[in-house]
Amino acid sequence: MVAGQQYPYQKIQTAIEPGDTVLLMTDGFPELAGKDGVMIGYEKTVELFTGFADLSPKEIIEKLNEFIHTWLDGIPQNDDITFFAFKRVH
């Protein structure tokens, strides 16, 4: 960060409780466009994650990767996508 430069980011602090699952990802997933040019979007991303949140982190990422394959329907991926999922057990 350049000294004195302002960025439009918020600092948020929250507690992660036992049973909580957290998914961090790059914007390449919600901004991924299918054949019709429509992006997945952040609302759909939340919907998908909510449906998978009870799975293990590995299974969550596998399900998201399966969704990518279906969404692209044979067209090449146009951006990098990185997922990091973790679950607090105790």
N, C-alpha and C positions, 0 to 999 in steps of 0.2 A: 504494500500500500504506500502510496506517495504521501509524504507528510502534508497535512492540511487539506487533503482531498476528501470530499464527502462522497459516500456511496449510499444508494437507496436501500440498504439492507437493514433488517431489524435483528436485534439480538434477543433471542427468546431462550428462557431457561424453564425447563419442566422436569418433573420427576418421572422416571420410568419405573412403573410398579411391576411386581411379579405377574407374569402372564402377558405383559405388553409386548407388542411386536413393533419394530421400527424398520422402515424402508427408506433408504437414501438412494437417490438416483440422479443421473444427469438429465438434462432437458431433452436429450435425444429420444427418450421414450414417449413422453406426452406430445412432442412435436413431430413424431413420426407420421408421415403422410402415406396413405394407402393409394391404390390404383386411381381412385377418384379424386385424389388430391386433398382429401379430408384428413386432418390430423387426429390422433387419438384424443388429445385434449386432457386437461388436468382433472376435469369432472369424471371422465371415464376411467382415468388412472386411479382415482380415489375409490370409485365403484369396484374396480377389479381388485385392488389391494384389500378392501374391506371383505370381499368374498373369499380371499385367500389367507387372511391374517391368522387364522387358527392353525394353519399348516406350519411345518418347520421352515426355517429360513431357506434351506436348499430347495424345498418343494415350492415355495413362493416364487423363487427366481426361475425355476423350471416352468411353472405355469405362465409367468410373464413372457418367457422366451417362446413358449408354445403360442401365446397370443400374438407375439410379433410375427411369427411364421405365418399364421392364419391371416393377420391384418395385411401383410405385404403381398400375399397371394402370388408369389413368384417374382415380384419386382425387387430390385436390389435395395438394400438398406442404405439410406443417404446420410446418416449421421452416426457417430459413435453412441453407444448406450452402455452405461455402467450401473449395476445394481449392487447395493450392500444392504443386507437384511440381517437383523439380529433380534433375538427374543430374550427377555429377562425371565429366567426360570425361577429363581428364588429371591 
